[in-house]
Amino acid sequence: MKKIYSVLGFLMLMSLALSAQTKIYAPTLKAPENGKINQMPDVVLDWQAVTGITLDITYEAQLASNIDFNDAVTFPRTDLTSVQTTDLIFGRQYFWRVRAFDQNDPSDWSQTFSFQVVWTVSLRSQPSDGAMVDSDPEITWNPLTGITKYQFQIDTEYAWHTIASGVSTSLNSGTVLNEADIWAVGDGGVILHYDGTSWTSSESGVTEDLKDVYFVDATHGYAVGTAGTILFYDGSSWAAQSSGINSDLLGVSFADANHGVAVGASGKIAIYTTGLWSEVISNVETDIYDVAMVSENNIWACGLSKKVVHFDGTTWTDQVVGTKDFYGISFQDDNNGWIVGKGGTIYHYDGAAWIEENSNTSSDLYSVSTYDYKGYAVGKSGTILALDGGWSVVSSGTTKALQGVSVIGSYGVIVGASGTILLKTNEGFNSPALKTITLSSDITAYKLSNLLYDQTYYYHVRAIHNGDTSAWSQVKSMTTKATVTLVAPIDQAETDLLILFKWSKYGGTLEYIIEIDDNSNFTDPSLFYSDTNSIYLISSYFGTEYFWRVAAKNALDVSDWSTPFSFITKNETTLLTPVDGQIDVSSCPKFTWTEIIGSPEYELLISKSSDFTDPVSAIAQTPYLQCAAQMEKNTIFYWKVRGVTLLDSSNWSPVWSFKTEGYIGINEYLNGEAVSIYPNPNNGDFTLSLESYSTDEYGIKVTDIAGRSIYINTITCLPGANQMNISLPDIQQGMYTLIISRGDESITHKMLVK
């Protein structure tokens, strides 16, 4: 009975187990992975399939913007393992979960995953921010799915613009009271004030470097700096105050006119209460760079060693946040604060904890200022980040280190190295030059045209679908080139009369305007036009200096003139042959000299006297001339050449001389060097080259080894080189003799036929 009882007990347990497990398992979520950011507004929710008791398995997905799913959207049940979302809100965090149904028996809900929809469009790296561009640059961005269209804006004005400060020292901090009351402080005790029109210097009375400035109102301003410096502004002048701290003070903040705080090197902290500064002990030993006094009993500060310091009205505490040093802090209220620091680090305080945010930069950030859940952070190499739902890089127009920022609504100031100041007087993209272009969702590039030359432009892009419009992308700037760059002829070059002018290509240009003048002031220029970046022009004057420049033109604008170049046309040629002083020159020589390209003619003078009292003149259209008649033997001749146009002639070349050959006997007109055969051996087809000293008739005969004539011809040769092609059809292989005769003179050449 014991054995039977055990088996029955086992069967009963199995039955109970099967009954308990009829409920289907919850699905496992796949994508988007938990915590993923930058998801498309039509992201696909994907999960693993599960099995059940039956084959009728369906799934139900929920999507919500609250983690408790009290605003959940429930998708219709489906037998697929994914659902397609549509029109999700840009930048919003969503939570999602799925449960399975075995027929109508539901599983538990899956684990909850979250993801965040992309905030905005991401511009591609080219053109880079601040790039120099042609007048037809192409703007590109990364594609988004789940949208209906893009909007592209371009303008000549943006919120931040550079303004002259009048100083070259480093400016470290600024603060804005209103559009006509802005302050900046810097090294060497520099204090500047902006009254809505210009910056003027304000006497500080100190030479220490001032690191931070804060104004409660127009009659309560404070600046702190090195060696424990504290200055107070009462509405008319600055005066020093004592804190009892001698080390550097790096940050200052006030809650109201009677409550303030200053922080600095080695963790030093001074509290201001109704006219009196006093040092407090915080137990922080690292440098504290910045401080935000939210209220008398709520103070936050940050600094080196990843330290974030807090005062709750009773106790100072510190904590390590992240892995990077912090340089700037800003609080809007008790539950919203930001710290920025090394390597583009940004953390947000939500009232309970510090949470890292994506800064979209790796540049060090030195200062941050926020208002109404918007704001700016600035840092190394001209970096500016804008907060509007998320952080995005915007154009600064400078590569200088930006060390302080202060914004209130539409007004702001940024200060930095070398006296750099940028002002913000509005949100930008509101000038008469603004263009807003709507593009279809499948377009991720837009080619501009007819931009003004030497003009800075700002642009951004956003996406739109049926349920929402994204924030604008980061703002980038680009500046169109002022003009072209001349290439050839290089500056101060010597040129021929026919000249190729060339300059850098300027994209988007319809035509180029070329000015050429013999006066550097271009008082009476000749104008030429070209639709390419080069043009051939010809001068009629030798040895003349010209100046030239080029401007580009599109449908809306003409560029500045390029930096002018000059050139001078050649004024003489160089003789080549016969070589100066050469003897035994043929009595019918070929004269050669260097070419002046563009010169239509050359004049050659030949004389037996060096002063050319009895010259023979000849005109050539080429840089060489073959003599037309035999010259006297054994005689010294002098010769020179110049270029000639209809309006001018060049200088004569230097005079060269040569001596003709003496009498050499019967073969003075015909010798072995005057005749050549090519090729030799040949197949019966060959070229005969004959150098003649005059216009004469020559007899040509070919005989075989037995003396039989197989080819006879008579040709007329001109002075110089003469060539004729000879073909001997059906000729047999063997040795043949070529006989060239003139009158009673003759010369023979052997020729082999293979």
C-alpha positions in Angstrom: 0.0 0.0 0.0 2.9 2.3 0.7 4.0 2.1 -3.0 0.5 2.7 -4.4 0.0 5.7 -2.0 3.3 7.3 -3.2 2.3 7.1 -6.9 -1.2 8.5 -6.2 0.3 11.3 -4.2 2.7 12.1 -7.0 -0.2 12.2 -9.5 -2.2 14.5 -7.3 0.8 16.9 -7.0 1.2 17.0 -10.8 -2.4 17.8 -11.2 -2.2 20.7 -8.8 0.9 22.0 -10.5 -0.7 22.0 -13.9 -3.7 23.8 -12.6 -1.6 26.5 -11.0 0.5 27.1 -14.2 -2.3 27.6 -16.7 -1.7 31.4 -16.6 0.6 32.5 -19.5 4.0 34.1 -18.7 4.5 37.8 -19.1 6.5 38.8 -22.3 10.1 40.0 -22.1 10.5 43.5 -23.6 13.2 43.9 -26.3 13.3 47.4 -27.9 13.6 50.2 -27.4 15.9 49.1 -24.5 15.1 50.5 -21.1 16.3 54.1 -20.7 17.0 54.6 -24.4 17.0 58.3 -25.6 16.6 59.9 -29.0 13.9 57.5 -30.2 11.8 58.4 -33.3 8.3 59.6 -32.8 7.1 56.5 -34.6 9.3 54.1 -32.6 8.4 50.4 -32.8 7.7 48.6 -29.5 9.1 45.1 -29.7 9.0 42.1 -27.3 9.7 38.4 -27.2 7.0 35.9 -28.1 5.6 33.6 -25.3 3.9 30.3 -25.4 0.7 29.1 -23.7 -1.5 26.2 -23.3 -3.3 27.0 -26.5 -2.1 28.4 -29.9 -4.3 31.4 -29.6 -1.7 33.9 -28.2 -2.3 37.6 -28.4 -0.6 40.7 -26.9 -1.7 44.0 -25.4 0.7 46.9 -25.1 0.3 50.0 -23.1 2.2 53.3 -23.5 2.1 56.2 -21.0 3.9 59.4 -20.1 3.5 58.6 -16.3 5.1 55.6 -14.7 1.9 54.6 -12.9 0.2 54.4 -16.4 -2.7 56.6 -15.3 -2.7 58.2 -18.7 -1.9 55.0 -20.6 -2.9 54.4 -24.2 -3.8 50.7 -24.8 -3.1 49.3 -28.2 -5.5 46.8 -29.7 -4.7 43.2 -29.0 -2.5 41.7 -31.7 -0.9 38.4 -32.5 2.3 40.2 -33.6 5.2 40.8 -31.2 5.4 44.5 -31.9 3.3 47.6 -32.4 4.0 50.8 -34.3 3.6 54.1 -32.5 2.8 57.4 -34.2 3.0 61.1 -33.4 4.8 60.8 -30.1 5.7 64.1 -28.5 9.2 65.3 -29.1 11.5 65.1 -26.1 8.9 63.4 -23.9 9.7 60.4 -21.7 7.4 57.4 -22.2 6.8 54.2 -20.3 5.6 51.0 -21.9 4.6 47.5 -20.9 3.0 44.4 -22.5 1.0 41.5 -21.4 0.1 38.3 -23.2 -3.3 36.5 -23.5 -3.8 32.8 -23.9 -7.2 33.0 -25.5 -8.7 35.4 -22.9 -6.5 34.5 -20.0 -4.0 37.4 -19.4 -0.5 37.2 -18.1 0.9 39.6 -15.6 2.2 42.9 -17.1 5.8 42.7 -18.3 8.6 44.8 -16.7 8.1 48.5 -17.4 10.6 50.1 -19.8 11.1 53.8 -20.5 12.4 55.7 -23.5 12.7 59.3 -24.5 11.7 60.6 -27.9 14.3 62.7 -29.7 14.1 66.4 -28.9 14.9 67.8 -32.3 16.7 67.5 -35.6 20.5 66.9 -35.5 22.5 68.9 -38.0 25.4 67.1 -39.7 29.0 68.2 -39.2 29.3 69.9 -42.6 29.3 72.7 -42.9 31.0 73.1 -39.5 29.9 75.8 -37.2 31.5 79.1 -38.2 32.6 77.7 -41.6 33.6 80.0 -44.5 31.3 79.0 -47.4 30.4 79.9 -51.0 27.1 81.6 -51.8 25.4 78.3 -52.4 26.2 76.0 -49.5 24.3 72.8 -48.8 22.9 72.3 -45.3 22.3 68.7 -44.2 20.8 67.0 -41.2 20.2 63.5 -39.9 16.8 62.1 -40.9 13.9 61.5 -38.6 11.1 59.0 -39.2 7.5 59.5 -38.1 7.3 63.1 -39.2 5.4 64.9 -42.0 7.8 67.8 -42.8 10.8 69.8 -41.8 11.1 73.6 -41.4 14.4 75.3 -42.2 15.2 78.9 -41.2 18.1 81.1 -42.1 18.7 84.6 -41.0 21.5 87.2 -40.8 20.7 87.8 -37.1 20.7 85.6 -34.1 20.3 86.1 -30.4 24.0 86.3 -29.5 26.2 88.8 -31.3 29.6 90.1 -30.5 30.0 93.6 -29.3 33.2 95.6 -28.7 34.2 95.7 -25.0 37.1 98.2 -25.3 39.4 95.9 -23.3 41.7 92.9 -24.1 42.0 91.4 -20.7 40.2 88.3 -19.7 36.6 88.8 -18.6 35.4 86.2 -16.1 31.8 87.0 -15.2 28.8 89.1 -16.2 25.4 89.8 -14.9 22.2 91.2 -16.4 19.7 93.4 -14.5 17.9 94.5 -17.7 18.7 95.4 -21.3 20.2 98.7 -20.2 22.0 97.6 -17.1 24.6 94.9 -17.6 27.9 94.4 -15.7 31.1 92.4 -16.5 34.3 91.9 -14.4 37.7 90.6 -15.2 41.4 90.3 -14.6 43.3 93.3 -13.2 40.3 94.7 -11.4 38.5 95.5 -14.7 34.8 96.4 -14.3 32.6 97.3 -17.3 29.1 98.6 -17.5 26.7 98.5 -20.4 23.9 101.1 -20.6 22.1 99.8 -23.6 24.3 101.5 -26.1 28.0 101.0 -25.2 30.4 99.5 -22.7 32.3 101.9 -20.4 34.9 101.3 -17.7 33.9 101.6 -14.0 36.6 102.3 -11.4 37.1 99.3 -9.1 39.9 100.7 -7.0 41.7 97.3 -7.1 44.1 95.5 -9.4 43.3 91.9 -8.2 41.6 89.6 -10.7 37.8 89.7 -10.3 36.2 86.3 -10.7 32.5 86.8 -10.2 29.8 89.5 -10.0 26.3 89.4 -8.7 23.6 92.2 -8.5 20.5 92.0 -6.3 19.3 95.2 -7.8 20.7 98.5 -9.3 22.0 99.6 -5.9 23.3 96.3 -4.5 26.1 94.8 -6.5 29.0 92.5 -5.4 32.2 91.4 -7.1 34.7 88.9 -5.7 38.2 88.0 -6.7 41.7 86.9 -5.8 43.3 87.5 -2.4 39.9 87.6 -0.7 38.7 90.7 -2.7 35.1 91.7 -2.1 33.7 94.9 -3.7 30.3 96.4 -3.1 28.4 98.8 -5.5 25.8 101.1 -4.0 24.4 102.6 -7.2 27.2 105.1 -7.7 30.6 103.6 -6.9 32.5 100.5 -5.9 34.0 100.1 -2.4 36.0 97.3 -0.8 34.6 95.1 1.9 36.3 92.7 4.2 35.4 89.0 4.7 38.4 88.0 6.8 39.4 85.6 4.1 42.7 86.2 2.3 42.5 83.3 -0.2 41.0 83.6 -3.7 37.2 84.0 -3.8 35.7 82.5 -7.0 31.9 82.8 -6.8 29.3 85.0 -5.2 25.5 84.9 -4.9 22.7 86.6 -3.0 19.1 85.7 -2.1 18.2 89.3 -1.3 19.9 92.5 -0.2 20.6 91.2 3.3 21.7 87.6 2.6 24.6 86.5 0.4 27.4 84.0 0.1 30.9 83.9 -1.4 33.0 80.8 -2.0 36.6 80.1 -3.1 39.8 78.3 -3.0 40.4 75.5 -0.5 36.7 75.3 0.4 36.5 78.8 1.9 33.0 80.1 2.4 31.9 83.6 3.7 28.3 84.4 4.6 26.8 87.9 4.3 24.1 88.9 6.7 22.8 92.5 6.9 26.1 94.3 6.1 28.6 91.9 7.7 30.7 89.2 6.0 31.9 86.2 8.2 33.7 83.0 7.4 32.0 79.7 8.1 33.5 76.3 8.4 32.2 73.8 5.8 34.8 71.0 6.1 35.2 71.2 2.3 38.9 71.3 1.4 38.8 71.5 -2.4 38.3 74.7 -4.5 34.7 75.8 -4.8 34.2 77.5 -8.1 30.6 78.7 -8.1 27.6 79.1 -5.7 23.8 79.7 -6.0 21.9 81.1 -3.0 18.3 79.9 -3.6 17.3 81.3 -0.2 18.8 82.1 3.2 18.5 78.4 4.1 19.1 76.7 0.8 22.6 77.2 -0.7 24.2 75.1 -3.4 27.9 75.2 -4.6 30.2 73.1 -6.8 33.9 72.7 -7.4 36.8 70.4 -7.9 37.0 66.7 -7.0 33.4 66.3 -8.3 32.1 68.1 -5.2 28.6 69.5 -4.8 28.1 71.4 -1.5 24.8 72.1 0.2 23.6 74.2 3.1 20.1 73.4 4.4 19.9 76.3 7.0 21.7 74.3 9.6 24.5 72.2 8.2 27.0 72.3 5.3 27.3 68.9 3.6 29.1 67.8 0.5 28.8 64.9 -2.0 30.5 63.5 -5.0 28.5 63.7 -8.2 29.6 62.0 -11.3 33.3 61.8 -12.4 34.2 65.3 -13.5 35.1 68.6 -11.8 32.4 71.3 -11.8 32.9 75.0 -12.6 29.4 76.6 -12.8 26.0 76.3 -11.0 22.5 77.8 -11.5 19.2 77.3 -9.7 15.8 78.5 -10.7 14.0 77.3 -7.6 14.3 74.7 -4.9 13.6 71.8 -7.3 15.5 72.9 -10.4 19.2 73.4 -10.6 22.1 72.7 -13.0 25.8 72.2 -12.6 28.3 72.2 -15.5 31.9 71.2 -15.7 34.8 69.4 -17.4 34.3 67.5 -20.6 30.8 68.9 -21.3 29.4 67.5 -18.0 25.9 68.7 -17.1 23.7 67.5 -14.1 20.2 68.6 -13.3 18.8 68.6 -9.8 15.1 67.7 -9.7 14.5 68.3 -6.0 15.7 64.9 -4.9 18.8 63.9 -6.9 21.4 65.0 -9.4 20.7 63.4 -12.8 23.2 63.6 -15.7 21.9 65.2 -18.9 23.2 64.9 -22.5 25.1 68.1 -23.3 26.0 67.2 -26.9 29.5 68.5 -26.4 32.8 67.3 -24.9 34.1 70.9 -24.4 34.7 72.1 -20.8 31.8 74.2 -19.6 32.7 77.1 -17.2 29.4 78.8 -16.5 25.6 78.2 -16.6 22.6 80.5 -16.3 18.9 79.3 -16.4 15.4 80.9 -16.4 11.9 79.5 -16.9 13.3 76.1 -17.7 15.5 77.6 -20.4 19.1 78.8 -20.3 22.6 78.7 -21.6 25.9 77.1 -20.7 29.3 78.4 -22.0 32.8 77.1 -22.1 36.0 76.3 -23.9 36.7 77.3 -27.6 33.6 79.5 -27.9 31.1 76.7 -26.9 27.6 77.8 -26.2 24.8 75.4 -25.3 21.1 76.4 -25.2 18.6 74.7 -22.9 15.1 74.4 -24.5 13.7 71.0 -23.6 17.3 69.6 -24.1 20.7 70.9 -24.5 22.0 71.8 -28.0 25.0 73.5 -29.3 24.5 77.0 -30.8 26.8 79.2 -32.7 29.0 81.8 -30.9 31.0 83.1 -33.8 34.2 82.9 -31.8 36.7 80.4 -30.7 37.7 82.3 -27.5 37.1 80.7 -24.1 33.7 81.9 -22.8 33.9 82.1 -19.0 30.7 83.7 -17.8 27.0 83.8 -18.8 24.0 85.6 -17.4 20.5 85.6 -18.9 17.1 87.0 -17.9 14.4 86.4 -20.4 15.3 87.8 -23.8 18.4 89.6 -22.5 21.8 88.1 -21.7 25.6 88.6 -21.6 28.5 86.2 -22.2 32.0 87.2 -21.4 35.4 85.5 -22.1 39.0 85.6 -22.9 40.7 88.7 -24.6 37.8 91.0 -23.6 35.2 89.0 -25.5 31.6 90.0 -25.0 28.4 88.6 -26.6 25.1 90.2 -26.0 21.6 88.7 -26.4 18.8 91.2 -27.0 16.2 88.9 -28.5 15.8 85.3 -29.6 17.0 86.1 -33.1 15.6 84.8 -36.4 13.4 87.9 -36.7 15.2 90.2 -39.1 13.8 91.3 -42.5 16.2 88.8 -44.1 14.6 85.8 -42.4 13.6 82.9 -44.7 11.5 80.0 -43.5 11.4 77.0 -45.9 9.1 74.0 -45.5 10.4 70.7 -46.8 9.0 67.3 -47.2 9.9 64.6 -44.7 12.1 62.7 -47.1 14.4 65.6 -47.7 17.5 65.9 -45.4 19.5 68.5 -47.3 18.8 72.0 -48.6 21.0 73.8 -51.1 21.0 77.6 -50.6 21.6 80.1 -53.4 22.4 83.7 -54.0 23.6 84.4 -50.4 25.1 87.8 -49.9 28.8 87.9 -50.0 30.8 88.5 -46.8 27.7 87.9 -44.7 27.3 85.8 -41.5 24.2 83.6 -41.6 22.5 81.6 -38.8 20.3 78.6 -39.5 18.4 75.8 -37.7 15.9 73.0 -38.5 12.9 71.5 -36.8 10.6 68.6 -37.4 6.8 68.5 -37.5 4.2 65.8 -37.4 0.4 65.7 -36.8 0.7 65.8 -33.1 3.7 68.0 -32.3 6.5 70.3 -33.5 10.0 69.7 -32.2 12.3 72.2 -30.7 14.6 74.0 -33.2 17.9 72.2 -33.7 21.2 73.7 -32.6 21.9 77.0 -34.3 24.9 77.0 -36.6 26.6 80.0 -38.3 28.4 80.3 -41.5 30.0 83.3 -43.2 30.2 83.6 -47.0 33.6 84.4 -48.4 34.2 88.1 -49.1 35.7 87.5 -52.6 37.8 85.3 -54.7 41.5 84.6 -54.4 43.7 85.3 -57.5 45.8 82.3 -58.7 47.6 83.1 -62.0 49.5 84.9 -63.2 51.1 85.2 -59.7 51.7 88.6 -58.3 54.6 90.5 -60.0 55.0 87.8 -62.7 56.5 88.3 -66.1 54.0 87.1 -68.8 53.6 86.6 -72.5 51.1 88.8 -74.4 48.5 86.0 -74.3 47.7 85.5 -70.7 45.6 83.0 -68.8 44.0 84.7 -65.8 42.8 82.3 -63.2 41.3 82.6 -59.7 39.6 80.4 -57.1 36.2 79.2 -57.9 33.3 80.7 -55.9 30.3 78.4 -55.8 26.9 80.0 -56.7 28.5 82.7 -58.8 26.8 83.5 -62.1 29.7 85.5 -63.6 33.0 87.0 -62.6 34.0 90.6 -63.3 37.7 91.2 -64.2 39.3 94.6 -64.1 42.7 95.3 -65.7 44.5 98.6 -65.6 48.0 100.0 -66.0 47.2 102.1 -62.9 47.2 100.5 -59.5 44.2 102.7 -58.5 42.2 101.3 -61.4 41.2 104.7 -62.6 40.4 103.7 -66.1 40.2 99.9 -66.2 39.3 97.5 -69.0 36.3 95.3 -67.9 35.9 91.7 -68.9 33.4 89.0 -67.9 33.6 85.3 -67.5 31.2 82.5 -66.4 34.1 80.3 -65.4 37.0 81.0 -63.0 39.5 81.7 -65.8 39.8 83.8 -69.0 42.4 84.2 -71.8 43.2 87.8 -72.6 45.8 89.3 -74.9 47.8 92.5 -74.7 49.2 94.5 -77.6 51.9 96.1 -75.5 55.3 94.8 -74.6 57.1 95.6 -71.3 53.9 97.1 -69.7 52.9 96.6 -66.0 49.3 95.8 -65.4 47.2 95.4 -62.3 44.2 93.1 -62.1 41.5 92.0 -59.7 38.3 90.0 -59.8 34.8 90.2 -58.2 32.1 87.5 -58.1 28.5 88.2 -58.9 25.3 86.3 -58.2 21.7 87.2 -58.8 21.5 89.4 -55.7 24.9 90.7 -54.9 28.4 91.5 -56.1 31.4 90.5 -53.9 34.3 92.7 -52.9 37.2 93.1 -55.3 39.9 90.5 -54.7 43.3 91.7 -53.5 45.0 93.0 -56.7 47.9 91.3 -58.4 50.3 92.9 -60.9 52.2 91.5 -63.8 54.5 92.8 -66.6 54.5 91.7 -70.2 57.7 90.4 -71.7 59.8 93.0 -73.6 62.3 90.9 -75.5 63.0 87.4 -76.8 66.0 85.2 -76.2 68.0 84.0 -79.2 68.7 80.3 -79.4 70.4 79.2 -82.7 72.8 79.8 -84.3 74.6 80.0 -80.9 76.5 83.2 -80.2 80.0 83.0 -81.5 79.4 79.7 -83.3 81.6 79.0 -86.3 81.2 76.7 -89.4 77.5 77.5 -89.4 75.6 76.4 -92.5 75.5 79.1 -95.1 71.7 78.7 -95.0 71.0 78.4 -91.3 67.8 78.1 -89.4 67.3 81.0 -86.9 65.4 80.2 -83.7 64.5 82.2 -80.6 62.2 81.9 -77.6 58.5 82.6 -78.3 56.5 85.5 -76.8 53.1 83.9 -76.9 50.6 86.3 -78.3 53.1 88.2 -80.5 51.7 87.9 -84.0 55.0 88.6 -85.7 58.8 88.8 -85.2 61.3 91.0 -87.0 64.7 89.5 -87.7 67.7 91.7 -88.7 70.9 90.2 -90.1 74.0 92.3 -90.9 77.7 91.9 -91.5 78.3 94.9 -89.2 77.6 94.9 -85.4 75.9 98.3 -85.7 73.5 97.0 -88.4 74.4 99.7 -90.9 73.4 97.4 -93.8 70.8 95.1 -92.3 68.7 92.5 -94.1 65.2 92.4 -92.5 62.8 89.5 -92.5 59.4 89.0 -90.9 58.3 85.6 -89.3 55.0 84.5 -87.8 56.8 81.8 -85.8 59.7 81.9 -83.4 62.1 80.6 -86.1 63.0 81.4 -89.7 64.8 79.3 -92.3 67.0 81.3 -94.6 65.7 81.8 -98.1 69.0 82.0 -99.9 72.6 81.0 -99.4 74.6 83.4 -97.3 78.3 84.3 -98.0 80.8 81.7 -97.0 83.4 82.2 -94.3 81.7 85.4 -93.2 80.7 86.8 -89.7 77.1 87.8 -89.4 75.3 89.6 -86.6 71.6 89.1 -85.9 68.8 90.2 -83.5 65.0 89.7 -83.1 62.1 91.6 -81.7 58.4 91.0 -81.3 55.9 93.1 -83.2 52.2 93.8 -82.8 49.9 96.3 -84.6 50.4 98.8 -81.8 53.9 98.1 -80.3 57.2 96.4 -80.7 59.4 94.9 -78.1 63.0 95.7 -77.3 65.5 94.1 -79.6 67.1 91.0 -78.3 70.8 91.1 -77.4 73.0 90.9 -80.6 74.5 87.5 -81.4 77.1 86.6 -84.1 78.1 83.5 -86.0 80.5 82.6 -88.8 79.4 80.7 -91.9 81.3 77.7 -93.1 84.2 78.0 -95.6 84.3 76.4 -99.1 84.3 72.6 -98.8 84.4 71.4 -102.4 82.1 69.4 -104.6 79.7 68.3 -101.8 79.3 71.8 -100.3 75.6 71.6 -101.2 75.1 67.9 -100.6 76.8 65.8 -97.9 76.1 62.7 -95.9 74.8 64.7 -92.9 72.1 66.3 -95.2 70.4 62.9 -96.0 68.8 60.3 -93.8 66.6 57.3 -94.3 64.0 56.1 -91.7 63.6 53.3 -90.9 66.6 51.4 -92.2 66.2 48.4 -92.5 62.6 48.6 -93.7 60.1 46.6 -95.7 60.2 48.9 -98.8 58.3 51.8 -97.2 60.5 54.5 -95.8 60.9 58.3 -95.2 63.6 60.2 -96.9 64.8 63.4 -95.1 66.9 65.9 -97.1 68.3 69.2 -95.7 68.6 71.7 -98.6 70.5 74.9 -98.6 68.4 76.5 -101.3 65.4 75.9 -103.5 66.6 73.2 -105.9 65.6 70.0 -107.8 67.0 66.7 -106.6 67.0 63.4 -108.4 66.1 60.3 -106.3 67.0 56.8 -107.6 67.0 53.3 -106.0 69.1 50.5 -107.5 69.4 46.8 -106.6 72.6 44.9 -106.1 73.0 44.4 -109.9 72.7 48.1 -110.6 69.2 47.9 -112.0 67.0 51.0 -111.3 63.8 50.1 -109.5 62.7 53.6 -108.5 63.4 57.0 -110.1 61.9 60.4 -109.2 62.6 64.1 -109.2 61.6 66.4 -106.3 61.9 70.1 -105.6 63.2 71.0 -102.2 62.9 74.2 -100.3 65.6 75.6 -98.0 65.7 73.6 -94.8 64.4 70.2 -93.9 62.4 68.4 -96.5 60.7 65.0 -96.1 59.1 62.6 -98.6 57.5 59.1 -98.1 58.7 56.5 -100.6 57.0 53.2 -101.2 58.6 50.4 -103.2 55.9 47.7 -103.8 56.7 44.1 -104.4 60.4 44.7 -103.6 62.5 41.7 -102.7 64.6 41.3 -99.6 68.2 42.4 -100.0 70.6 45.4 -100.1 69.8 48.4 -102.2 71.4 51.7 -103.0 69.7 55.1 -102.7 71.2 57.8 -104.9 70.4 61.5 -104.4 71.8 63.9 -107.1 71.8 67.7 -107.7 73.3 68.7 -111.0 76.7 67.0 -111.3 76.8 66.2 -107.5 75.5 63.0 -106.0 75.6 61.0 -102.8 74.7 57.4 -102.1 73.1 55.6 -99.1 72.8 51.9 -98.5 69.4 50.5 -97.5 68.4 47.0 -96.4 65.0 45.6 -97.1 63.9 42.7 -95.0 
